[in-house]
Every structure is written in structure tokens, then in C-alpha cells.
């Protein structure tokens, strides 16, 4: 059976408010009576007949299929779509790589960094350009 279009929802609520029975309204619009009941409940709850926003694309797999896909992806990564594998592994909290943790700075590293920052605090743009040009020219000479 077809579902109610956006244009048919408001007149259906109007007919219900006019006292027409659910079954008759359903027959007029060519839908099953439960569709009209759900529409009426939605209207009383939200005061609107439009669809509520959804969180995204609905899942097309069951939890059992998700589990199978996750295990299959871990065994053989070439038989499934890479996007499906990525989605299921992400849902299973399996990541393709782990973020590297940077080692903490020692007190001497911290002091050296602070000293360098203080030495270069008052540099102007031209001074920084010389450093950039010098580094760029020396790296291009090493390549050739």
C-alpha cells in the first residue's frame, strides 16, 4: 500500500477532527488504518504532520550481519566493500590505526623551547622570510 504524501497528511488530520472514522480516512487516502492512527498520534505529540529529522541513513544490516561482517573483515579485507568494512569496524570500535602518543617534554626540553621563543620573539616578517628562503633553497639543492 502507498504511504501518505506530505500534501495528504494535513487533510487527513482535518478529516479526523471533523469526526470521520480512522477506517474511512484510510480508505479515502488508500492507506491502512494504522497509518492514520500513527499520523494522529504524531500530530497530537508534536502538533505537526511533517516527518521528524532523522539521524542519517538507516542501517541495512542486522546486528548478526554486522558481527559477521566485522569478523569477515578481520579475516579477509578484499571480499567486502571498503566503505562497509570501515563503517562496521568503526561501529565495533575497531580502528585502522592508533594515534601515536607524543612523549612528554622534559624540563630541559621545555627550557630550551622557551629560550628559543624568547630569542625570536621580536623578529619581523623579513627576518622570518630569510629563514624560510634559506631553508627552501638548501632543501631544493639537496634534491637535485
Long-range contacts (C-beta under 8 A, 24 or more apart in sequence): 1-30, 1-31, 1-32, 1-35, 2-30, 2-31, 3-31, 3-35, 4-29, 4-31, 4-35, 4-39, 6-49, 6-50, 9-39, 9-49, 9-50, 10-49, 12-36, 12-39, 12-49, 13-39, 13-40, 13-43, 13-49, 16-40, 61-88, 66-91, 66-92, 70-94
